[in-house]
Amino acid sequence: QAQVVESGGGLVQPGGSLRLSCVASGFTFDTLGLGWYRQAPGKERELLATMNRSGGDTYTSDSVWERFTVTRDNPKRTTYLQIKDLKPEGPAMYCCGVGLRWGKGTQVTVSP
């Protein structure tokens, strides 16, 4: 069964760091581009970062480029979103997409 599963979210204090993971299974991973989105209640989905299949070409949103880094490990069929200096925000779902397949997301809340 093809699926994409995110993990690593939680409650974090402002200024902290997180590394989100996304593991793909049931389909070819290393031939596909990928991306990370953030969705907060009542807000539009926000594209955070993308990466091509080899990892040699990335895009990071202007709003987060200084703090967010996307990487991938093709042998592990995994992509990571490293986040530093987290800003206060209510719960938001961070979702990963590989090709046309999306996970359900992992929730991140940044609060004292």
Residue pairs with C-beta under 8 A, 6 or more apart in sequence:
1 25
1 26
2 24
2 25
2 26
2 27
2 101
3 24
3 25
3 26
3 101
3 103
4 22
4 23
4 24
4 25
4 96
4 97
4 98
4 101
4 102
4 103
5 22
5 23
5 25
5 103
5 104
6 20
6 21
6 22
6 94
6 95
6 96
6 103
6 104
6 105
6 106
7 20
7 21
7 22
7 23
7 106
8 18
8 19
8 20
8 21
8 106
9 18
9 20
9 94
9 105
9 106
9 107
9 108
10 18
10 107
10 108
10 109
11 109
11 110
11 111
12 18
12 86
12 108
12 109
12 110
12 111
13 86
13 110
13 111
13 112
14 86
14 87
14 88
14 110
14 111
14 112
15 85
15 86
16 86
16 110
17 82
17 83
17 84
17 85
17 86
18 82
18 83
18 86
18 108
19 80
19 81
19 82
19 83
20 36
20 80
20 81
20 82
20 83
20 94
20 96
20 106
20 108
21 78
21 79
21 80
22 34
22 36
22 78
22 79
22 80
22 81
22 96
22 98
22 103
23 76
23 77
23 78
24 77
24 78
24 79
24 98
24 101
25 77
27 98
27 99
27 101
29 74
29 77
29 98
30 53
30 74
30 77
31 53
32 53
32 98
32 99
33 50
33 51
33 52
33 53
33 98
33 99
34 50
34 51
34 70
34 72
34 79
34 96
34 97
34 98
34 99
35 47
35 48
35 49
35 50
35 51
35 96
35 97
36 47
36 48
36 49
36 50
36 68
36 70
36 79
36 81
36 94
36 95
36 96
36 97
37 45
37 46
37 47
37 48
37 94
37 95
37 96
37 97
38 45
38 46
38 48
38 92
38 93
38 94
38 95
39 45
39 46
39 92
39 93
39 95
39 105
40 46
40 89
40 90
40 91
40 92
40 93
41 90
41 91
41 92
46 61
46 63
47 61
48 60
48 61
48 64
48 68
48 70
48 81
48 94
49 58
49 59
49 60
49 61
49 64
49 68
49 69
49 70
49 81
50 58
50 59
50 70
51 57
51 58
51 59
51 70
51 71
51 72
51 79
52 58
55 71
55 72
55 74
58 70
60 68
60 69
60 70
61 68
64 83
67 83
67 84
67 85
67 86
68 81
68 82
68 83
69 81
69 82
70 79
70 80
70 81
70 82
71 79
71 80
71 82
72 78
72 79
72 80
73 79
73 80
79 96
79 98
81 94
81 96
83 108
86 108
86 110
87 110
88 110
88 111
88 112
89 108
89 109
89 110
90 109
90 111
91 107
91 108
91 109
92 107
92 108
92 109
93 104
93 105
93 106
93 107
93 108
94 105
94 106
94 107
94 108
95 102
95 103
95 104
95 105
96 102
96 103
96 105
97 103
